[in-house]
Amino acid sequence: MISPVIENWTCPETIAALKKYLQMKHFINRLQSFKKATLGDDARREAQSSGFYYVEETKVVACFSCGLQIPLELVEKNKTNELHANFSPDCPFICWRDSSLCTAYYYSDACKYYGNPKENLQLNYSAPLTLRSSRIGKHADIYSQEFLESFVINPEKVYQLFQMQINRRYSFKDTPLPERAKNLLVESGFFYTGFQRTIQCAFCRLATDSRRPTAHIKLHRELSPNCPFLNNEKYDIERNFCVVCLVQPVKILYVPCHHLSVCTSCDEIMKTENQCCPICRVQINDKITCISP
């Protein structure tokens, strides 16, 4: 479910990190990851509810949102949520900016949702694409934190990514939904999370699950009337931001496809690498520099 647009500002490792994030934000997937973990029931439940999943290869639990890793022996002997808050206080999950898709609330027999929407979030469009993972250690009763070479995708950037319509549309590519239903959800701000029927609004972050697409739309309007997408405050993100860096305004229109898609800085990079249009992949024959009114 990776879009052609994403390919231009990422690498295979980042694609893998994005997939892992979308998978492990679902509580049930984190739950299943602990099947081979040698942990007591209480420690297991606390780790799962604190945003962690089990990594069997390294015998650690890792936060899906910030990448903090805790060895199993420390999970068993400590309060995981306290270690999480002390060593990663800016974790989007800890700060309530990112939701674990955990407890389902039933809106109707055919529609449920996960938690409340996020309102009045101030987005940082210059935030880094990835966050470095770190690992907690303990030596002689002294805790330490080591930053690793590995990284996780920055959840803030994921939502910015799916605020672009082309990426939301691509997320539904392999779903069995009729084309009309896909369009309806995309036009309402939703992207597919890649698991069961769960979709999420890229703007207010409300996640829902329903067999009927129209139920998602009704629920969205009732539970999140202040969603910036529904109130037309963020349409400029889809129209005006570069599809490569997601930060600078679009300035370059490509010929012959006529896609106004990138900023001048990203155009220079694409020109040196002889790339095609980042939206449609058509070979670029010419370009026009545009000035916004």
N, C-alpha and C positions, 0 to 999 in steps of 0.2 A: 504494500500500500504506500510505496514511496513515489512521489510525484516527480515528473521531469524538472520542475522548478527546483525542488529540493536538491537534486543531483548537482546543481551548479554551485551550491555553497556548502557542500558536505563531502564526506568520504565514506568508504565502506564501513569503517569503524563507527562513524557517527550514525550511519543508517542503522547499524546493529544496536546502538545505544537508544535510538528512537524507538525501535521495535520493542526492546526490553522495557523501556519506560511505559509504553502503552499497554504492554502485557501485565506488568507487575503493579500498576496502579489499581488493578482489580484485586480485591481482597481474596477472592476464591482462588486466584492463581498463586498468590503468596501462600495461601493455606496449603495448596497442593505441593509447593516447593519444599515444605518441611517434612515430607513423608519419611525421609531417610535421616533426619536430624536427630541426634541423641540428646534430646532436651526433655525436661519435665513438662507436664501439661501447662502449669502456670506460666513458666518462662516462655513456652512456645506461644501461648495466647497473647502475652504481653508484647512479644516481638512482632507478631503479625499485626496487632492493632496499632503498633507504633510506626508502621510503614515499612517493616523489614521483610525480606524474603531470604530463603536459605540458599547459599552457594556451596554445593557439595565439594567442588574441586578444591576450594581453599578453606573449607570448614569455618565459614564466617556467615553472619547475617548482614545484608546490605540494604540500605534505605533506597526505595525506588525513586525518591525525589531528589536527594542530595548526594547519594553515593557513599555515605558514611558506613564503614564496615566495623563490625564488632565480633571478635572471636567467640566461639561457642562457650568456652569456659567462663568468659566474662558475662555472657548472656545468662548463664545458669546462676551466677552468684550476685547479680546486680539488677537494679531496676532499669530495664532497657530504655524506657521513656525518659528517665533522668539523664542517662548517659547521652542520649540523643539530643536533648535540650541543652546540655552543658557543652558538648563538643561541636554541635552544629546548630547554633541558635538561629541562623538565618535560613535554615532549610525551609523551602516553600510549604512543605507539609506541616512542619512545626508552627509556622507563622499563619497557618490557615489560608494561605493563598492557593494551595493546590489540594485537591480533594482525593482521598483514597475512595475508590468506588466500593463501598463496604455495605453499610446498612441500607436496605431498600425500604422505601416508604411507598405504600400503595395509594395512588391517586384514584384508581379505579381497578376493577378486576383485570382489565387488559393493559394497564399502564402503571409503571412504578418509576420512582426517581431516587437518586442518591444524594441526600443532603440538600442544603439550600444553595441558591445561586450566590455568586460573589458580586457585591455591589461596590461601586466607587473605587475600583482598583486603579491605581496609577501605574501605568506600564512604562518600563524602561526599555526603549527600543534599541539602545546601545548596549544592552546586557550581553554578556558572552554567550556563545552558542552552547558551550559545554562547561561543566563544573568538574574540577579535579576530585577524584575520590580520595578518601582518607581512611586510615585504620587506627583504631584505639588499641593501645597496648598497656600492659601493667608490669612493672618491675619493682620489686621490694615495696609494695604498697603504694607506689607512685604511678599515676596514670599519665600516659603520653599519647600524642596524636601524630601520626606519620602521614604526610601527603604522598600519594602514589602517582605513578605514571598514567594509570588508567583514568577514565573519565566517564561521566554520565551526561546525558542530554539535559540542558537547562529547561525545566518545565515552563518558565516564562517565555522562552523562545518557541516552544512547541505551540503554545496558544497563539502567539503572533504568526507563526507559520500557517496555522489553519484559519487565521482571520482572512487569508487570501482565498477567494472563491475557487480558484483552480486546484488548490491543494485539498480543499474540502470535497470537491467533486471527485478527485482522484481517489480519496479514501474509500469511496463507495464502489470503486471499479469492479471488485470481485463479489459484491453482495448480490443475492438473488432478487433484490427489489426491482420492481418495474421502473423504467426510466422516469416516468412522471413522479413517482414517489421519491426517487433520488433527488430530482430537481427541487421538489418541494422542501425537502430537508436541507439541502445545500443553500437554497435561497432564504432559509430561516436561520442560518448561522451555524448549522450542525455539521460535525464531522464524525466519521465512524471510528470507534476505538479499536476495532479489530477483534472484538470478543462478543460472542452471542449477538444480541440485538442492541447492545448499548451504544448510544450516540451521545455526543457532548457538544454544548454550545461553545464556540471558540471565544466568545465575548464575555458572557456572564458565568461560564463554566458549569452550568446546570447539566447534569447527566441523567438521561432517561432511558427506559427500556419499554418497548411496546410492540405489539404485533401490527398495530395500525399507525401509519405515518401521521395521519391527521391528529391522533391523540398526542403525539409529541408537540405538535404546533400549539394545540389548545393548552396543554400543560405549561409550555414555555411562556405563553402570554399571561397566564394566570399566576404562576409562581414567580415570574421575573419580569414584571411590567416595566422595570427601570433598566432592563438590558440595553446597553448602548447600541447594539445592532438593531434591535426592534425600534429604537428611537432615532435611528438614522444618524447617530453621532459618529459612527466609525466606518461609514461607507468609503470615506476617503482612503482608508487603509487598503482596500481592494483596488481602488482606482489609481492611487497616487504614489504608492511606495514601490521601490525597486524589488522585483521578484527574486533577485539574487541575494542582496545583502539585507533586505527588509528594513533598511534604515533611511536611505537617501530617497528623495523624490525621483520619480521617473522623468527622464529627459530625452531618451533616444527611441525613435520609432524605426523599426526595421522594415526593409523592402526586400521581397515582394509580399510578405505576410501581413504587414501593417500592424504589427503588435507593438504598442507603446509599453515597454516592459522593464527597462533598466536605467540606472543612473549613469552619469558620465564616467565615474570611476570604474564601475563594473564593466562598462562597455570597452574601456581601454584594456582590461584584463582579457575579455573575451576576444578582442581583436588580435591580441598577440598569440592567443591559443587557437585562433581560427575556428571558433565555436559557431554552432548554429543558434537560431532563435531559441531562447530558454523555455518558451511556452509551447511552440509547435514543432521545433526541431528542423524547420525549413532552413536551407542554406541562405545566408545573408548576402544579398547582392549590393545593397546600398543602405544608407541610414540617413535619418533626418533628425536634427536636433530641435526639440520642441520647447517652447516657452509657455508656461502655464499662465492663464489670464489672471 
